Amino acid sequence: MLTIVSHTPVEVDHLALVQEAGNRVDITRQDIPSGLLYRWWSCRAPDWDTADRGRRLDHIRATPDIAGAAHGSRILRPVRGWDQPSDHVPVFAGLDL
C-alpha cells in the first residue's frame, strides 16, 4: 500500500511524528487491544464485508493525561452495510473528564 493515498511513506512518517511529539495514545487500540481496526471500506466494493479489505483512516488519539479517562471505544462497522452508506463508519470513545 506504499503508493495508496493515506499510506504513502511521507504520510505514515508524518503521522508518527505527530503521535510521538505529543506522546499520543491510540485510544481505540487501548480499548480494543487486538484485531483489525478498519473504519473505511471502498464504496466501489460490493463484497466489502466478505473481502474485508478495509483501512484504518480515522483515529482517536489523546495525551496520556486524557487517555487514562478514555473507555468504551467502538467502531460501528454495521453502518457500512446500510443503504447508500459512507465509505467511513463512525468510531466512538467515551471520556470521563
Chimera marker file (.cmm) of the C-alpha trace (Angstrom):
<marker_set name="trace">
<marker id="1" x="0.000" y="0.000" z="0.000" r="1" g="1" b="0" radius="0.5"/>
<marker id="2" x="3.032" y="2.271" z="-0.252" r="1" g="1" b="0" radius="0.5"/>
<marker id="3" x="1.510" y="4.096" z="-3.241" r="1" g="1" b="0" radius="0.5"/>
<marker id="4" x="-2.023" y="4.429" z="-1.857" r="1" g="1" b="0" radius="0.5"/>
<marker id="5" x="-3.135" y="7.822" z="-0.538" r="1" g="1" b="0" radius="0.5"/>
<marker id="6" x="-3.083" y="7.801" z="3.282" r="1" g="1" b="0" radius="0.5"/>
<marker id="7" x="-0.439" y="5.080" z="3.385" r="1" g="1" b="0" radius="0.5"/>
<marker id="8" x="2.478" y="6.578" z="1.478" r="1" g="1" b="0" radius="0.5"/>
<marker id="9" x="5.754" y="6.753" z="3.412" r="1" g="1" b="0" radius="0.5"/>
<marker id="10" x="5.575" y="10.538" z="3.809" r="1" g="1" b="0" radius="0.5"/>
<marker id="11" x="2.055" y="10.325" z="5.285" r="1" g="1" b="0" radius="0.5"/>
<marker id="12" x="2.897" y="7.444" z="7.606" r="1" g="1" b="0" radius="0.5"/>
<marker id="13" x="6.082" y="9.193" z="8.755" r="1" g="1" b="0" radius="0.5"/>
<marker id="14" x="4.299" y="12.474" z="9.458" r="1" g="1" b="0" radius="0.5"/>
<marker id="15" x="1.501" y="10.770" z="11.373" r="1" g="1" b="0" radius="0.5"/>
<marker id="16" x="4.126" y="9.012" z="13.514" r="1" g="1" b="0" radius="0.5"/>
<marker id="17" x="5.868" y="12.351" z="14.181" r="1" g="1" b="0" radius="0.5"/>
<marker id="18" x="2.623" y="13.944" z="15.360" r="1" g="1" b="0" radius="0.5"/>
<marker id="19" x="1.883" y="10.987" z="17.629" r="1" g="1" b="0" radius="0.5"/>
<marker id="20" x="5.376" y="10.992" z="19.106" r="1" g="1" b="0" radius="0.5"/>
<marker id="21" x="5.545" y="14.774" z="19.549" r="1" g="1" b="0" radius="0.5"/>
<marker id="22" x="2.657" y="14.765" z="21.973" r="1" g="1" b="0" radius="0.5"/>
<marker id="23" x="3.231" y="11.240" z="23.264" r="1" g="1" b="0" radius="0.5"/>
<marker id="24" x="-0.251" y="10.486" z="21.926" r="1" g="1" b="0" radius="0.5"/>
<marker id="25" x="-2.074" y="7.350" z="22.996" r="1" g="1" b="0" radius="0.5"/>
<marker id="26" x="-4.148" y="5.401" z="20.483" r="1" g="1" b="0" radius="0.5"/>
<marker id="27" x="-7.441" y="5.358" z="22.397" r="1" g="1" b="0" radius="0.5"/>
<marker id="28" x="-9.157" y="2.833" z="20.159" r="1" g="1" b="0" radius="0.5"/>
<marker id="29" x="-6.260" y="0.390" z="20.350" r="1" g="1" b="0" radius="0.5"/>
<marker id="30" x="-6.117" y="0.908" z="24.104" r="1" g="1" b="0" radius="0.5"/>
<marker id="31" x="-9.749" y="-0.244" z="24.342" r="1" g="1" b="0" radius="0.5"/>
<marker id="32" x="-9.582" y="-2.869" z="21.569" r="1" g="1" b="0" radius="0.5"/>
<marker id="33" x="-6.105" y="-4.378" z="22.031" r="1" g="1" b="0" radius="0.5"/>
<marker id="34" x="-6.210" y="-6.907" z="19.195" r="1" g="1" b="0" radius="0.5"/>
<marker id="35" x="-7.689" y="-7.351" z="15.760" r="1" g="1" b="0" radius="0.5"/>
<marker id="36" x="-8.181" y="-5.079" z="12.781" r="1" g="1" b="0" radius="0.5"/>
<marker id="37" x="-9.489" y="-1.572" z="13.381" r="1" g="1" b="0" radius="0.5"/>
<marker id="38" x="-10.837" y="-0.857" z="9.923" r="1" g="1" b="0" radius="0.5"/>
<marker id="39" x="-13.087" y="2.177" z="9.613" r="1" g="1" b="0" radius="0.5"/>
<marker id="40" x="-13.138" y="2.526" z="5.840" r="1" g="1" b="0" radius="0.5"/>
<marker id="41" x="-14.152" y="0.200" z="3.006" r="1" g="1" b="0" radius="0.5"/>
<marker id="42" x="-14.391" y="1.258" z="-0.613" r="1" g="1" b="0" radius="0.5"/>
<marker id="43" x="-17.888" y="2.147" z="-1.798" r="1" g="1" b="0" radius="0.5"/>
<marker id="44" x="-16.943" y="0.519" z="-5.104" r="1" g="1" b="0" radius="0.5"/>
<marker id="45" x="-16.579" y="-2.913" z="-3.496" r="1" g="1" b="0" radius="0.5"/>
<marker id="46" x="-19.954" y="-4.671" z="-3.415" r="1" g="1" b="0" radius="0.5"/>
<marker id="47" x="-18.390" y="-7.539" z="-1.437" r="1" g="1" b="0" radius="0.5"/>
<marker id="48" x="-16.716" y="-5.198" z="1.093" r="1" g="1" b="0" radius="0.5"/>
<marker id="49" x="-17.768" y="-7.289" z="4.101" r="1" g="1" b="0" radius="0.5"/>
<marker id="50" x="-16.652" y="-10.631" z="2.694" r="1" g="1" b="0" radius="0.5"/>
<marker id="51" x="-13.397" y="-9.350" z="1.205" r="1" g="1" b="0" radius="0.5"/>
<marker id="52" x="-12.694" y="-7.276" z="4.348" r="1" g="1" b="0" radius="0.5"/>
<marker id="53" x="-10.077" y="-5.116" z="2.632" r="1" g="1" b="0" radius="0.5"/>
<marker id="54" x="-10.565" y="-2.025" z="4.698" r="1" g="1" b="0" radius="0.5"/>
<marker id="55" x="-8.244" y="0.605" z="6.002" r="1" g="1" b="0" radius="0.5"/>
<marker id="56" x="-7.783" y="2.372" z="9.245" r="1" g="1" b="0" radius="0.5"/>
<marker id="57" x="-8.027" y="6.020" z="8.280" r="1" g="1" b="0" radius="0.5"/>
<marker id="58" x="-9.775" y="7.645" z="11.242" r="1" g="1" b="0" radius="0.5"/>
<marker id="59" x="-8.040" y="7.842" z="14.600" r="1" g="1" b="0" radius="0.5"/>
<marker id="60" x="-8.873" y="8.873" z="18.142" r="1" g="1" b="0" radius="0.5"/>
<marker id="61" x="-5.699" y="9.813" z="19.968" r="1" g="1" b="0" radius="0.5"/>
<marker id="62" x="-5.135" y="11.666" z="23.211" r="1" g="1" b="0" radius="0.5"/>
<marker id="63" x="-2.390" y="12.862" z="25.509" r="1" g="1" b="0" radius="0.5"/>
<marker id="64" x="-1.586" y="10.442" z="28.354" r="1" g="1" b="0" radius="0.5"/>
<marker id="65" x="-3.473" y="12.504" z="30.948" r="1" g="1" b="0" radius="0.5"/>
<marker id="66" x="-6.685" y="12.273" z="28.931" r="1" g="1" b="0" radius="0.5"/>
<marker id="67" x="-6.075" y="8.699" z="27.714" r="1" g="1" b="0" radius="0.5"/>
<marker id="68" x="-6.472" y="7.435" z="31.269" r="1" g="1" b="0" radius="0.5"/>
<marker id="69" x="-10.048" y="8.716" z="31.272" r="1" g="1" b="0" radius="0.5"/>
<marker id="70" x="-10.954" y="7.049" z="27.968" r="1" g="1" b="0" radius="0.5"/>
<marker id="71" x="-13.035" y="3.892" z="27.703" r="1" g="1" b="0" radius="0.5"/>
<marker id="72" x="-15.573" y="2.060" z="25.611" r="1" g="1" b="0" radius="0.5"/>
<marker id="73" x="-14.228" y="2.627" z="22.116" r="1" g="1" b="0" radius="0.5"/>
<marker id="74" x="-16.326" y="1.102" z="19.390" r="1" g="1" b="0" radius="0.5"/>
<marker id="75" x="-16.333" y="1.016" z="15.617" r="1" g="1" b="0" radius="0.5"/>
<marker id="76" x="-19.804" y="0.847" z="14.089" r="1" g="1" b="0" radius="0.5"/>
<marker id="77" x="-18.954" y="-1.494" z="11.214" r="1" g="1" b="0" radius="0.5"/>
<marker id="78" x="-22.614" y="-2.434" z="10.503" r="1" g="1" b="0" radius="0.5"/>
<marker id="79" x="-23.263" y="1.153" z="9.357" r="1" g="1" b="0" radius="0.5"/>
<marker id="80" x="-21.203" y="0.416" z="6.237" r="1" g="1" b="0" radius="0.5"/>
<marker id="81" x="-23.917" y="-2.056" z="5.176" r="1" g="1" b="0" radius="0.5"/>
<marker id="82" x="-26.743" y="0.485" z="5.308" r="1" g="1" b="0" radius="0.5"/>
<marker id="83" x="-28.402" y="1.729" z="2.102" r="1" g="1" b="0" radius="0.5"/>
<marker id="84" x="-26.269" y="4.445" z="0.478" r="1" g="1" b="0" radius="0.5"/>
<marker id="85" x="-23.599" y="4.406" z="3.205" r="1" g="1" b="0" radius="0.5"/>
<marker id="86" x="-20.460" y="6.429" z="3.506" r="1" g="1" b="0" radius="0.5"/>
<marker id="87" x="-17.233" y="4.525" z="2.972" r="1" g="1" b="0" radius="0.5"/>
<marker id="88" x="-16.243" y="5.579" z="6.515" r="1" g="1" b="0" radius="0.5"/>
<marker id="89" x="-18.035" y="4.251" z="9.597" r="1" g="1" b="0" radius="0.5"/>
<marker id="90" x="-18.434" y="6.072" z="12.909" r="1" g="1" b="0" radius="0.5"/>
<marker id="91" x="-15.927" y="5.462" z="15.676" r="1" g="1" b="0" radius="0.5"/>
<marker id="92" x="-16.561" y="6.480" z="19.262" r="1" g="1" b="0" radius="0.5"/>
<marker id="93" x="-14.755" y="6.617" z="22.574" r="1" g="1" b="0" radius="0.5"/>
<marker id="94" x="-16.080" y="7.631" z="25.957" r="1" g="1" b="0" radius="0.5"/>
<marker id="95" x="-14.120" y="10.068" z="28.104" r="1" g="1" b="0" radius="0.5"/>
<marker id="96" x="-14.760" y="10.612" z="31.799" r="1" g="1" b="0" radius="0.5"/>
<marker id="97" x="-13.184" y="14.032" z="32.313" r="1" g="1" b="0" radius="0.5"/>
<link id1="1" id2="2" r="1" g="1" b="0" radius="0.2"/>
<link id1="2" id2="3" r="1" g="1" b="0" radius="0.2"/>
<link id1="3" id2="4" r="1" g="1" b="0" radius="0.2"/>
<link id1="4" id2="5" r="1" g="1" b="0" radius="0.2"/>
<link id1="5" id2="6" r="1" g="1" b="0" radius="0.2"/>
<link id1="6" id2="7" r="1" g="1" b="0" radius="0.2"/>
<link id1="7" id2="8" r="1" g="1" b="0" radius="0.2"/>
<link id1="8" id2="9" r="1" g="1" b="0" radius="0.2"/>
<link id1="9" id2="10" r="1" g="1" b="0" radius="0.2"/>
<link id1="10" id2="11" r="1" g="1" b="0" radius="0.2"/>
<link id1="11" id2="12" r="1" g="1" b="0" radius="0.2"/>
<link id1="12" id2="13" r="1" g="1" b="0" radius="0.2"/>
<link id1="13" id2="14" r="1" g="1" b="0" radius="0.2"/>
<link id1="14" id2="15" r="1" g="1" b="0" radius="0.2"/>
<link id1="15" id2="16" r="1" g="1" b="0" radius="0.2"/>
<link id1="16" id2="17" r="1" g="1" b="0" radius="0.2"/>
<link id1="17" id2="18" r="1" g="1" b="0" radius="0.2"/>
<link id1="18" id2="19" r="1" g="1" b="0" radius="0.2"/>
<link id1="19" id2="20" r="1" g="1" b="0" radius="0.2"/>
<link id1="20" id2="21" r="1" g="1" b="0" radius="0.2"/>
<link id1="21" id2="22" r="1" g="1" b="0" radius="0.2"/>
<link id1="22" id2="23" r="1" g="1" b="0" radius="0.2"/>
<link id1="23" id2="24" r="1" g="1" b="0" radius="0.2"/>
<link id1="24" id2="25" r="1" g="1" b="0" radius="0.2"/>
<link id1="25" id2="26" r="1" g="1" b="0" radius="0.2"/>
<link id1="26" id2="27" r="1" g="1" b="0" radius="0.2"/>
<link id1="27" id2="28" r="1" g="1" b="0" radius="0.2"/>
<link id1="28" id2="29" r="1" g="1" b="0" radius="0.2"/>
<link id1="29" id2="30" r="1" g="1" b="0" radius="0.2"/>
<link id1="30" id2="31" r="1" g="1" b="0" radius="0.2"/>
<link id1="31" id2="32" r="1" g="1" b="0" radius="0.2"/>
<link id1="32" id2="33" r="1" g="1" b="0" radius="0.2"/>
<link id1="33" id2="34" r="1" g="1" b="0" radius="0.2"/>
<link id1="34" id2="35" r="1" g="1" b="0" radius="0.2"/>
<link id1="35" id2="36" r="1" g="1" b="0" radius="0.2"/>
<link id1="36" id2="37" r="1" g="1" b="0" radius="0.2"/>
<link id1="37" id2="38" r="1" g="1" b="0" radius="0.2"/>
<link id1="38" id2="39" r="1" g="1" b="0" radius="0.2"/>
<link id1="39" id2="40" r="1" g="1" b="0" radius="0.2"/>
<link id1="40" id2="41" r="1" g="1" b="0" radius="0.2"/>
<link id1="41" id2="42" r="1" g="1" b="0" radius="0.2"/>
<link id1="42" id2="43" r="1" g="1" b="0" radius="0.2"/>
<link id1="43" id2="44" r="1" g="1" b="0" radius="0.2"/>
<link id1="44" id2="45" r="1" g="1" b="0" radius="0.2"/>
<link id1="45" id2="46" r="1" g="1" b="0" radius="0.2"/>
<link id1="46" id2="47" r="1" g="1" b="0" radius="0.2"/>
<link id1="47" id2="48" r="1" g="1" b="0" radius="0.2"/>
<link id1="48" id2="49" r="1" g="1" b="0" radius="0.2"/>
<link id1="49" id2="50" r="1" g="1" b="0" radius="0.2"/>
<link id1="50" id2="51" r="1" g="1" b="0" radius="0.2"/>
<link id1="51" id2="52" r="1" g="1" b="0" radius="0.2"/>
<link id1="52" id2="53" r="1" g="1" b="0" radius="0.2"/>
<link id1="53" id2="54" r="1" g="1" b="0" radius="0.2"/>
<link id1="54" id2="55" r="1" g="1" b="0" radius="0.2"/>
<link id1="55" id2="56" r="1" g="1" b="0" radius="0.2"/>
<link id1="56" id2="57" r="1" g="1" b="0" radius="0.2"/>
<link id1="57" id2="58" r="1" g="1" b="0" radius="0.2"/>
<link id1="58" id2="59" r="1" g="1" b="0" radius="0.2"/>
<link id1="59" id2="60" r="1" g="1" b="0" radius="0.2"/>
<link id1="60" id2="61" r="1" g="1" b="0" radius="0.2"/>
<link id1="61" id2="62" r="1" g="1" b="0" radius="0.2"/>
<link id1="62" id2="63" r="1" g="1" b="0" radius="0.2"/>
<link id1="63" id2="64" r="1" g="1" b="0" radius="0.2"/>
<link id1="64" id2="65" r="1" g="1" b="0" radius="0.2"/>
<link id1="65" id2="66" r="1" g="1" b="0" radius="0.2"/>
<link id1="66" id2="67" r="1" g="1" b="0" radius="0.2"/>
<link id1="67" id2="68" r="1" g="1" b="0" radius="0.2"/>
<link id1="68" id2="69" r="1" g="1" b="0" radius="0.2"/>
<link id1="69" id2="70" r="1" g="1" b="0" radius="0.2"/>
<link id1="70" id2="71" r="1" g="1" b="0" radius="0.2"/>
<link id1="71" id2="72" r="1" g="1" b="0" radius="0.2"/>
<link id1="72" id2="73" r="1" g="1" b="0" radius="0.2"/>
<link id1="73" id2="74" r="1" g="1" b="0" radius="0.2"/>
<link id1="74" id2="75" r="1" g="1" b="0" radius="0.2"/>
<link id1="75" id2="76" r="1" g="1" b="0" radius="0.2"/>
<link id1="76" id2="77" r="1" g="1" b="0" radius="0.2"/>
<link id1="77" id2="78" r="1" g="1" b="0" radius="0.2"/>
<link id1="78" id2="79" r="1" g="1" b="0" radius="0.2"/>
<link id1="79" id2="80" r="1" g="1" b="0" radius="0.2"/>
<link id1="80" id2="81" r="1" g="1" b="0" radius="0.2"/>
<link id1="81" id2="82" r="1" g="1" b="0" radius="0.2"/>
<link id1="82" id2="83" r="1" g="1" b="0" radius="0.2"/>
<link id1="83" id2="84" r="1" g="1" b="0" radius="0.2"/>
<link id1="84" id2="85" r="1" g="1" b="0" radius="0.2"/>
<link id1="85" id2="86" r="1" g="1" b="0" radius="0.2"/>
<link id1="86" id2="87" r="1" g="1" b="0" radius="0.2"/>
<link id1="87" id2="88" r="1" g="1" b="0" radius="0.2"/>
<link id1="88" id2="89" r="1" g="1" b="0" radius="0.2"/>
<link id1="89" id2="90" r="1" g="1" b="0" radius="0.2"/>
<link id1="90" id2="91" r="1" g="1" b="0" radius="0.2"/>
<link id1="91" id2="92" r="1" g="1" b="0" radius="0.2"/>
<link id1="92" id2="93" r="1" g="1" b="0" radius="0.2"/>
<link id1="93" id2="94" r="1" g="1" b="0" radius="0.2"/>
<link id1="94" id2="95" r="1" g="1" b="0" radius="0.2"/>
<link id1="95" id2="96" r="1" g="1" b="0" radius="0.2"/>
<link id1="96" id2="97" r="1" g="1" b="0" radius="0.2"/>
</marker_set>
